[in-house]
Amino acid sequence: MLQVYDRVVPTRGDATLLVLTLILAVSLIVFALLDAVRMRLLLRASVRLEKQAAPNILHRIMGASGATPIQRAQAMRDFDTLRGVMTGPAIVAIFDAPWAPIYIIISYLLHPLIGLLALVASILLVAVALASDFATRKAVAETTVRSSAAYRSQDYSITASETVRALGMRGSLVTRHLLERADLVRRQGDLASSSGLFLATTKFLRMLFQSLALALGAYLAIHQSISAGSIFAASLILGRALQPVEQILGAMKSVLSARNAYRGLDDFCRLPDITVPRTTLPAPVGLIEVDGISVRAPGSDRELLSDIRFTVQPGEIVALVGPSGAGKSTLLRVLAGALEPDRGEVRIDGARLSDWNGDELGRNVGYMPQTPTLFPANVHSNISRFSMFSETPTEHLDQKVVHAAMLAGAHELILQFPQGYETQLSVREGGGLSAGQRQVVALARALFGAPKILFLDEPNAHLDASGETRLMATLRTLKEAGATVVVSTHRTGLLQAVDKILLLRDGKVQMFGPKDELTRPRPAGVEDANAPSGRQTEGVPEISNESDAPKSEGVQQ
């Protein structure tokens, strides 16, 4: 521009103008290519970050100790937010920001006053950007939290849509979600209003200072301090110096979201990781030793389990019995390693659970929770615990899946599905199966790989008489195979297949010993010390011949 105004126009140099035009075109082509290369490098960096960091984050999500389900779900979203910023306009503006001092120096070379104007303009715009950050930081964090909570609430209502329709809750829940969305929209509107005000201020200041640069350049040109071409050069250079600040302010929402995501991800990654490398131990034989474990309810000092102590010998089948809320499900979760106790320890073959490699121990343990969760995949994948992703799919894997299904009494049921073992389970709660079907498929998953240790939480809760007979046969087969089984139940039928009974009440062990001793009828008139006042019992208390109504899965049964 300086050459055009200072040399071409006064001399009417057409050839010089043509050469300058060609140089400008080549320069712009190089600039565009470099910009494209930069975006490509940023994209490759984003992909590389995904390959290097995503596996570690997913492992932490599955194995972080003390993390809530919300923290686990948010961790990957935070990572995706952080990775997405790497290819957005915000990162480009950040990379352009270091050029601002260079443009200020060039402005100073044109004239010290122009350089001073550029410096003052940059300082003011940076101050506006910092003020915007300070004013919107808290609002962005609160809006992000409210948005996540609103979407989780909606997802939960969608998952339970059948219950919602059956109980006539649709209108109430729709009103609730609309109120949540109204609050979210209000917060987003307030945030957008504040951000828009700062962005408008930035644009105003940039245009004002560019105009002042023209005026100052004209004043200096009148007094012969700079050439006429420098008038427009000063305005353009000042605009380039201020452009990154304006771009960053325009992308401030994504910048703040990325910063909050980084902090949230950093806090999550600081949680203890229970999946640290461990020495490979021999496959377990089945000795279970429980030494003084206690578990408190989340956010409370109330103990769900208190000083639980017992030992299960290899090959024994132990029944956990007791009233609802006694802590049977919590105890099974602790034994399976799904929940860490606040005090005490569980040992498998003499080694603490923390001494075992989690994946290796898991392959030798079968666990069936009270409310089984089936994943949106085919039946084969669910039963095989998705082993095809950790080992090459073979006929041997298919044989193990079918064997587990037959042992659980699920083989004939699965063959009645539309595509048999290849039937895709839906994303609906339970995978689109009935409670009984879901339970036998989950039992087959627990039996996959012929584990030596099994923890079964009310496996007969949704079974009919024939299903319970098959379950009894399964337990006898496991007994013959030398497997150690701990099973909770509310029915007396399963007690025929067990060796010992452990009675829980209020999170404490009331009785533990051989079945024959604990179920021996008491003489008439002898009151059970564990029974409520005024009640006399025979045999094991709190066991009924009817199945309890299904209970929701939680920390405590």
N, C-alpha and C positions, 0 to 999 in steps of 0.2 A: 504493500500500500504506500509505503514511503517512496519507493521508486516510481510508482505510477504518478503520484502527485508532484514529486520533486523533479523527475527527469522526463517521463513520457509526455505528460501534458504540456509542460513549457516548450519542449523541443518537437512535439508532434511526431515522436519516434514510433512509427508503426511496427518496425522490426523489433524494437526493444519490447514493445507491448506484447507482441506474439511470443517472444522468448519467455517473458515473465509469465504469460498465461500458461505456456507449456510446463514451466517449472512448477507453477502452482498446481496444475493438474496432476503432475507426477507426485508432488508432495502429498496431495490429498489421497491419491491412490495408495501410497505407502502408509499414510495415516490410517486409512480404512483397513488395509491388510494387517497392520500391527494391532488394531483394535479387535479384528476378527481372531487373530492369533491369541490375544489376551483372553478373550472370552472362551476360546477353545482350551487354553491352559487352565482357566478357572473351572471349566466343566470337567476336565480330566482330574484336577485336584479334588473336586467334589466326589467323583467316582472312586478315586483312590481312598479318600476319607471313608467312604461307605464300606469299601472292602476291608480296610484296616481296623476301623473302630466299631462297625456294626456288630460283628461277631462277639466282641468283648462286652458290648453293652447288652446284647441279648442274653449272654451267659449271666451277666449280673442281674438282669431282670428276673431270670429264672432262679437265681441262687442268692440274691442279696438278703442278708439277715436283718430283720427288723423293718423292712420296707412294707408299706401298706399297699393294697391293690391299686389305689389311685396313683401312688408314686411309681409303681411298676408300669402302669399304663401311660403315664405322662412322660417317662424317661425317653421312650422311642420317639414320641412326638417332639420333644425338645431337641433331640438329635436331628430329626428331619427339618425342623425350623432352622437350626444352625446351619445345616448343610444347604438348605434352600437359599439362604442369604448369600452364599458363596457365588451364586450365579445370577444374583439380582442386581438392580441398579445401585443399591447401597454400597456394595463392595467396589463397584466401578468408581463411584464418587470418592470413596476412601482412598483408592489408589491414585486418583487425580489430585487429591488434596496436597501432597508434597510439592506439586508444581506451582502452587499459589505463591510461595516465597520467590520462586524464580521469576514469575511474572511481575511481582512487586519490584524486584531488582531491575528488570528490563524497563519498567515504568520510571524508576529512579534514573536510569541511564538517559531516558528521553529528557527528563528534567527533574531535579530534586523535589519541586513542588508536586509534580504529578506522582512521583513515588510516595511522597508523604500522604497524598490523598488516597492512594491505593492502600497504604498501610492502615490509615484510619478506617477506611471502608471495611477492610478485612477484619479488624479488631471488633468493629460494631457488629458485623454479621456473625462472627464467632460468639460474641456475647449473646446475641439473640438465640443462636443454636443452643448454647448452654442453658439459657433461661427456659427455652422450650423443653429441654431434657428435664430440668428440675421441676417444671410445672406439670409435666405429663407422666413422669416416671411412675408415681403411685397409681395414677388412673389406669395406665397401661397394665400394670400388674394385677390390679383388681378386676379389670375387664377380662383379662385372660383367665383368671380363676373362675369368674362367674360364667364365662362362655363354656369352659370345660365342664363345669358342674351342670349347666343347662343341657348340654349335649348328652352327658352321661344319664341324666334323668330321663330324657326323651328316649334314649336307647333302651333303658331298662323298661320303660312303659311299652315300647314296641315289642320287646322280648316277651313280656307278660300280657300281650294283647288279648289272648284268649280269656285269661282271668279277668281282664278289664271289661270285656264284653259280657261275660257271664255274670259279673257282679254289678253291672250297670254303672261302672265307674268312669265311662268314657267322657261324659260331660264334665265331671269334676276334674279329671286329669287334664283334659284339654284346657280348661280354665286355668289350672295351675301352671301348665307349660306356657300359656299365653302371658300370664303374669310374669313368669321368669323371663320370657323373651322381651316383654315390654320394659322390664328393668334393664335388661342387657342392651336393648336398643337405645334407651335413655343414656346409659353410660357411654355407649359408643358414640352417640350424638354429641355429648358433652366433650368427649375426647377429640372427636373430629373438629368441633368448633374451636377448641383451644389450639389444636395443631394447625387448623386453617388460618387462625389469626396470626400465629407466628410465621407461617409460610407467606401470607400476604405481606407482613411486615418486611420479610426478607426480600421479596420481589420489589417492594416499594423502594427499599434502601438501595438495591442493586441498580434499579433504573435511575434513581436519584443521583447516585454517585457516577454512573455512566454519563448522565447529562452534565453533571458538574465537571467531569473530566473534559467533555467537549467545550464547556464554557471556559475552563481554565486553559485548555489548549489554545482556544481562539485568543484569549487574553495574552498568552505568552507569544503567540504568533504575531499578534499586532505589535508587540514590543520587540519583535525580532529575536526572541529567545529560543524559539523552535521553528521548524519549517511548517508549511501548511499541511503536509502529509502527516506530520506528527499529531495533528489535532484528532484525526480519526483513529490513528494508531493507539493513542492514549486511551480512547474510549473502548476499543476492542480488547486491548490488553487488560484493562481494568475489569472488563466483563469476564474474561477468561480466568482472572485471578479470583473472582467472586463466585464463579459458577460451581465449583466443587462444594462450597459451603451451602449454597442454595440447594444443590442436589441432595446433600446429606440431610438437610432439614426436611426436604420433601419426602425422603425415605426414612424419616425419624421413627415412624411406627415400626417398620421392619427391623431397624437397628436396635430399638429398645426391646422388641420381641426376641431378637437374637441374643441380646445381652441377658435377658431374663432366662431364656432357654439354656444358655451356657451356665449360669449360676445354678439353675435347678439341676442340670445334668451333673455339674461338679459336686453338688451336695449329695446327689444319689450315688455317685461313684465313690464317695467317701464312706458309704455304709459298709459294714463288714461283709465280706464275700465268703460264703461257706463253700464255694467251689474251688478253693485253692488246691494246687496239686498235692496229692497224697501218695504215699508209698502203696503200691499194689499189694493187697493182702490176699491170702488164699480164699477161695469161695467159702462162704459161711456154712457151718454145720447145722446151726439152728439154736444155739444156746443164747437165751435172752435174760439179761440181768438188769433189773430196774432198781436204782439206788436213790431213794429219797427225792424223787422229782416233785416239783411244785410248779404250778402254772397260775398266773394271775390273769384276770380278765383285762382286756385292753383298756387303758385309761382308768383303771380302778385298782384298788388294793384287795378286792375280793378274790379269794383263791378258788379257782375251778378244780384244781387238784392240790392235795396237801400231803406231802411226805409219803408218796407211794413207793412201796418196796415189795418186790416179789421176784421170783426166778422161774423161768420156764425152761425145762430140759429139752434137748433135741428130740423131735418126734412127738412131743406132747401137743394135745389140742386143749386149749383153755377157753372157757366161755366167760365173757364179761357180762354180768347181769347187774340189775339195779334199777331204781326208778328213773323216770325221765329227769334230766338235769343233774344226774349223779356224776357225770364227767366221763362217760364211756367213750364217746366220740373223740373228746379231747385227748384221752389217754392213747387211743389208737393212732391219732395224728402224731403224738409225740413218739410213739414206738416206731412209726413208719418214717420218721425224720421230716415230716411235713411241717412240724411246729417245734420250735426250740423251747425247752423248759426254762423257767426263770431260775430254778435251783435243781440240783441233782443231775444225774446222768443215766443214760441208757447204754448198755454194752451188748454188742453182738459178738459172740465167741471171744469174750474178754476184751475186745477193742471198743473204745468209745465210738459213738456214731460220727463224731468229728474226725476220728482217725481214719475212717473209711473214705475211699474215693466214691463220691455220691453216685456217679453213673454206674460204676461197677457194682456197688451194693444194690442199687436199684434194679439191676438186671437179675439179681438173685432174690428179690423181694416182690411179693404181690400185695398190692394195697387196693382195697375197694372202699371208698368213702360212703357215708350214709346216703348222700345224694350224688350219684356218679355223674361225672361230666364227660360227655362224648363230643369229639371234635368234628367240625364240618368237613369230613372226608369219608371215604368208603369204609365199610365194616372191616375189611381186611386190614386197612391201615390202623384203625382204632385198636383192634385186637393185638396187632403186632407191635404196638407202641411206636409206630412209624419207623420200624427197624430198617426199612428199605432205604432210608436216607443215611444210615450209618454203616450199612453193609450191602453187598451186591445182592439184589433179589434173586433167589434161587428156589428150586423145588423144595429144598430143605426148609426154607422159611415158610412156604405154603403148608408143608406138613406140620410144622410147629403151630401155625395158626389153627388149622383144622383140629389138631389134637387138643389144643386148649379149648376150642369151642365144644368139642365132644365131651371133654371132661366136665365142662360147666353145664352140659345139657342144652347148649345153644345151637348145636349144629343143625338139627332138623328145623328149628325156628328160623335160622338164617337162610336156609335153602328155600323157605317160603317167601322170602323177600323178592321184590321184582327182579333184581339182578344178582341175587345171592350174596356172596361175599363182596361183590363189586358195587353193591347198592350204596349210593351216596346219601349220607345223612345230612339233613338240612341244617341251616343255621339257627333254626328255632330251638327253644329250650328243650333239651332231651334228644335233639336230632330228628324229631318227628316220630319217635318211637313211644310206645306206651311205657308206663313206669316199670312193669314187669319185664318187657323186652329190653329196656335200657339196663335193667339190673343184671340180666343174664349175660348180655354182651360185655358189661363192665366186669363181671365175674370171669368171663373168658379172658379178658385183658389181664386181670390179676394173675391168672393161671398160666399165661403165656411164658414159655421158656422154662417150665417146670421149676419154679422158684422153691428154695428150701424153707423160706419163711413167708407166711401170709398173714395179713391183718385185714379182717373182713368186718365191716361195720354194718350190722343187720342185713346180711345178704338175703334173708328170707322175708324182708318187710313187705314186698309186693308179690310174693309167690303164692300160688294156690297149693292145694294139698299135693298134687302130682309134682309141682315144682319143688316143694320142700322135700319130697321123697328123693328127687334127683340130687338135691343139695346134700342130703344125708349120705347118699352113695358117693358123692364127690369127696366129702370129708373122710369117709372110710378109705377111699383110694389114696388120698393124701396121707392118711395115717400109715397105710401100708408102704408108701414111698418114703416114709421117714421125715416128712415135712413137719415143721413147727407151725401151728396155726393158733392165732388169737382171734376169737370171733365174738362179737357182741350180739345179743339177741334179747327179744322180749317174749319169745315163745319157748315152751318147754320141750317142743319136739326135738330141737337140735341138741338138747342136753344128753340125749341117748348116745351121741357120737363123740362126746368130749371126755377128757381124762380128769380135768380139774375145773373148778369154778372159782371165780374171783368176784365177790360181791362189793360193789361200790355204792356208797351213800354219801351225799354231800361232799364229793371229791375225796373221800377217804376210803381206805380198804377196811371193810367190816369183817369179811371172812375170805379166806383163801385156803383151798385144800382139795383133796381128792373128791370127785363127784359123789362117790358112794357114801362118804362120811357126811357131806353137807346136805345131801338129799334124804338122809335116813329120817323116817317119820318120828316126830317127837311124841312122847307120852301125852295123853290127854291132860289138859290143865297146865301144861308147861308153856309159858308165854315166850315168844321169840323176842329177845332183847333188841332186835333190829326193827321190829314191827312198830307201827304207831301205837300210841297208848290205847289200851282197851282192845287190841286186836290180837288174835292168836293165829299162828300159821303152822303149816306143815311143809317141810321141805324148804326150798329156796324161796325167799320172799320176793315180791315184786315181779314175778314171772307170770304172764297170762297166756292163755291158749289162743288169744286173738291178737292179731297184728295191730300195733299202734298205728294211728293215722300218720301218713308221711310227714316228716318234719323237715324244715328248711335247714340247709347245711350251714353251720356256723362254727365258732370257736368251741362252743359248748353244746353237747347234745341236748 
